Amino acid sequence: MKKTPVLSLKTLHEINYTGCLDVTYDSHCNNECSDDDYCRCSTIENIKIHGVSLTAAAKVTVDTFFFKKDPMYDFLVYAVERIFRKNHVYDESSWDVEVNSGYYGEEIGNKTLINADARKAVFELFQLTSVEDIMQHLLEMEYGYLLPSLQNVKFDILEISLSDVVRSQLDHAARVDAKHEKYYEGHTLPIGIVTQNGKEYRLIDGYHRVSAALKESQKTAEFIVAIKV
């Protein structure tokens, strides 16, 4: 079930992501104040974005159009976060930070996403009407095709012991493990997609996130599980 805002590229552009960005700036007084107690002429300069929480930004995006009770909600947040990462939304160039005039000089206004590729991908994602369509669309977007093992499946989110997760691509796992990628530390969304094989789960997508979880000594984590129907 969607909320009242009508989904469009325009409404996606209008979302305010305050709270998702770590922004700093310099405030400069022009020494034109008539009041000794307050500066009313300050200007904002040197705006810098030092960090972007892609998880928080994904949740804000989905929250704008969908209720949390929607069965697709958690899968949409996962998918939007992946879209944002694929389209480098963590780069400063993806954002616009508004500067508005106030009674006490200039002040920071809305923080909006200006990455057109990311907005277009989210717009296309939000047209889908089932969890299965969302996940298959996401995997095709990331890899260009859908594995046979991911066809005719339904998806669920389950808490799984990391010791039960098999990383079949051993060379890729070793290369990933050798890296230290801080941007996956503290990841709070499902950390990968797996297929179930008896008591074991074969990792399909999420090698970097699983590696980060193992390095943080996590015992369990949430995964999106593809279940044959």
C-alpha positions, 0 to 999 in steps of 0.5 A: 500500500502506498502513501499519499505522495504521488510517485514521480521523478519530481517527488523523488527529487523533493525528498529532504534527506536531513539526518542522512548526511554529515554536513559541515560549513563555515559561517562568516559574519560580514560585520554589518550587524546593528545588534551586538548580541546577534549576528543577522548578516552571516553567510554560509561558505565551504559546505562539505559532505563528509559522510552519507548513511545510505541505509538511512537515506534508503529508509527515508526514500521508502518511507515517503511512499510506503507504509512499514506494514507493507509486505514489500517494505523491508525488501524495498529498503534493501533494494534502494540501498543497493541502488544507491551504492551502485550509483555512488550516492555516497559521493558528494556530487550526488547531493544538493544542500540548500542555503536559505535566508533567515532572521539570523543570516543564512541557514542550511535548508533541505538536502536533496538527491540530485543523482539522476541515475539513482532517482530513475532506478528507484522510480523504476523499482517502485513500479513493481508490485511484488517481493519476487519482482523486486528481488529479481529486478534488483539482481538483474540490475546488478548482474545483468541476468538471473541465475536459474536457482533464483527463478520460481522462488519466493523470498523471505528474511531470516536470521541465520547463523553465519557458520551455516552460510557457504561462500562457494566462490572461494577465490572471490571470498579470499580477495574480499576477506583481504580487504578492509572496507569500512563502509560495510561496518555496522550494516543493519540491513540483511547482509546478503541473498542466499539459497537454502540447501538442507541446513546450509545456505549458499551465498549468492550476493553479499560477499563483502557484507558477510566478510565485514560481519565475520570481521566484526565477530557476528554469530548471526545475521539477517539474510534474504532467503530464496526458497523454491516454490 
